[in-house]
Every structure is written in C-alpha cells, then in structure tokens.
Amino acid sequence: MSEQLTLTPRQRQDLRTIAGMIIPASDEYRVPGADDGIIQADIIATLGRDTKPVAAALDHLARLAGMPLVDLEPAARDGVARQFRSAGGVAAATLVRVVLQCYYRDDRVLRSLGLELRAPFPKGHVLPDGDWSLLDPVKARAGSLRRTP
C-alpha cells in the first residue's frame, strides 16, 4: 500500500472550509482567513510528513459530516467541528497546527501584528522577561526521561 503524498480535491475543499472556521477573515484587522488562497497554497506546498495525519483528520471530518464539509449549512458545520475537536485526537491536533503555522507566517498577518517581515534568525526576536517561577513545578519533578549511562 503506497503512502498518500497529496490531498484529494475533496480533502482540499474540506481543508479550506475547516481552515476558515479555525481562523476566519477579519475586516477589523484587515487580515485574511486561513481559507485564503495564498495561505491554502502554502499549507498544501509544505504539508510534507504531515500529509498523512492531515488527510486522516479530513477523512474523519467527512465521516462526521456525512458529506463534504463545504456542502453543510454553517450551523451543521459548527456541530461537526465540535464533535471533531472532542474526538479527533492527534490527527486533529496536527491539522490545527498546520493551519496555524501557515497562517502566522503569511506576510499580511505578520504586518497586522506589527512584526518585521523577516526570518526570526539570525537577529532573533526579543521576548519580554516572564515569570520564571512558573517553571518551578516542572523543575521540582523527577525527570521523566530515561537517563543514559
């Protein structure tokens, strides 16, 4: 059995629909939704190793919907999305991560956030100092990884 290397046309339609539900366009901030053509092209072009779990997530959505997600009424889509969010597991998390990472690297979105349109390195981005005491419970726990000899 060969591994799926791309999404089917139906999966692409459902991806566009669910992406627009995850991040809708905003006139107030003058940013596109994640269903924008440029962002969708970025998602498809950079799926790589995430293709299989994203396809599984989209197939799960289609099973819940009983038809292509785009063909459902908005209220029915919301119900399917709620079911999907509660039972989608790792595949659903991968789908959401892929949508978010492509959305937040779009130049229009970065401009709206007041960020420079550049790679984060070599200059880096300065983060404000936070409350490092929030990590104390993690530091206090015994290590959960096996130590090497």
C-alpha positions in Angstrom: 0.0 0.0 0.0 1.5 3.3 -1.1 1.6 6.3 1.3 -0.6 9.2 0.3 1.6 12.1 -0.9 -1.1 14.7 -1.6 -4.7 15.6 -0.7 -7.6 14.7 -2.9 -9.7 17.5 -4.3 -12.5 16.8 -1.7 -9.9 16.9 1.1 -8.6 20.2 -0.2 -12.1 21.6 -0.2 -12.7 20.4 3.4 -9.3 21.8 4.4 -10.2 25.2 3.1 -13.6 25.1 4.8 -12.2 24.0 8.2 -9.3 26.4 8.0 -11.7 29.2 7.5 -13.6 28.1 10.6 -10.4 27.9 12.6 -9.3 31.4 11.6 -11.9 33.5 9.9 -11.1 36.6 8.0 -11.2 39.9 10.0 -12.2 43.2 8.4 -11.3 44.9 11.7 -7.6 43.8 11.5 -7.6 43.7 7.7 -6.3 40.1 7.6 -7.5 37.1 5.5 -8.9 34.0 7.0 -6.9 30.7 6.9 -9.1 29.8 3.9 -7.3 32.4 1.8 -5.9 31.1 -1.5 -2.3 32.1 -0.7 -2.4 30.5 2.8 -4.0 27.4 1.4 -1.3 27.1 -1.3 1.3 27.4 1.5 -0.4 24.7 3.5 -0.5 22.3 0.6 3.0 23.0 -0.5 4.5 22.5 3.0 2.5 19.5 4.3 5.3 17.1 3.8 5.3 14.5 6.6 2.0 15.9 8.0 0.1 14.9 4.8 -1.0 11.5 6.2 -2.3 12.7 9.6 -4.0 15.8 7.9 -5.6 13.5 5.4 -6.8 11.3 8.2 -8.2 14.3 10.0 -10.0 15.5 6.9 -11.4 12.0 6.3 -12.6 11.9 9.9 -14.4 15.3 9.4 -16.0 13.9 6.2 -17.3 10.9 8.0 -18.7 13.0 10.8 -20.3 15.4 8.2 -21.6 12.5 6.0 -20.7 14.7 3.0 -18.1 17.3 2.0 -17.9 19.9 4.8 -18.4 22.7 2.4 -21.9 21.4 1.5 -23.2 21.6 5.1 -25.1 24.5 6.4 -23.0 26.7 8.8 -24.8 25.5 11.9 -24.3 21.9 11.0 -20.6 22.6 10.3 -20.2 24.0 13.8 -21.7 20.8 15.2 -19.3 18.7 13.2 -16.4 20.8 14.2 -17.3 20.4 17.9 -17.5 16.6 17.5 -14.2 16.6 15.6 -12.5 18.7 18.3 -13.5 16.3 21.0 -12.7 13.1 19.2 -10.1 14.0 16.5 -7.1 13.1 18.5 -3.5 13.6 17.2 -4.7 13.9 13.6 -6.9 16.8 14.5 -4.1 18.5 16.5 -1.8 18.1 13.5 -4.4 19.7 11.2 -4.8 22.7 13.5 -1.1 23.1 14.0 -0.5 23.1 10.2 -3.2 25.7 9.7 -1.9 27.9 12.4 1.8 27.7 11.4 1.0 28.6 7.8 -1.4 31.4 8.8 1.1 33.1 11.1 3.9 33.1 8.6 1.8 35.0 6.0 3.1 38.5 5.3 -0.3 40.1 5.7 -0.8 38.6 9.1 2.7 39.4 10.3 2.2 43.1 9.2 -1.1 43.2 11.1 0.8 42.1 14.2 3.4 44.7 13.7 6.2 42.2 13.1 9.1 42.7 10.7 8.8 40.6 7.5 12.0 38.6 8.1 13.2 35.3 9.2 13.5 35.1 13.0 17.2 34.3 12.8 20.0 35.5 12.8 18.6 38.6 14.5 16.2 36.8 16.7 13.2 38.2 18.4 13.4 39.6 21.9 10.9 38.3 24.4 9.9 40.2 27.5 11.0 38.7 30.8 8.3 36.5 32.2 7.6 34.8 35.5 10.2 32.1 35.6 8.7 30.7 38.8 6.0 29.2 36.7 8.6 26.5 35.8 9.3 25.6 39.4 6.8 22.7 39.5 8.4 21.2 36.4 11.9 21.6 37.8 10.8 20.0 41.1 9.5 16.9 39.4 11.8 14.0 39.0 13.0 13.5 35.4 10.6 11.5 33.3 13.1 10.5 30.7 15.4 7.6 31.0 19.0 8.6 31.8 21.8 7.5 29.6 24.7 5.6 31.3 
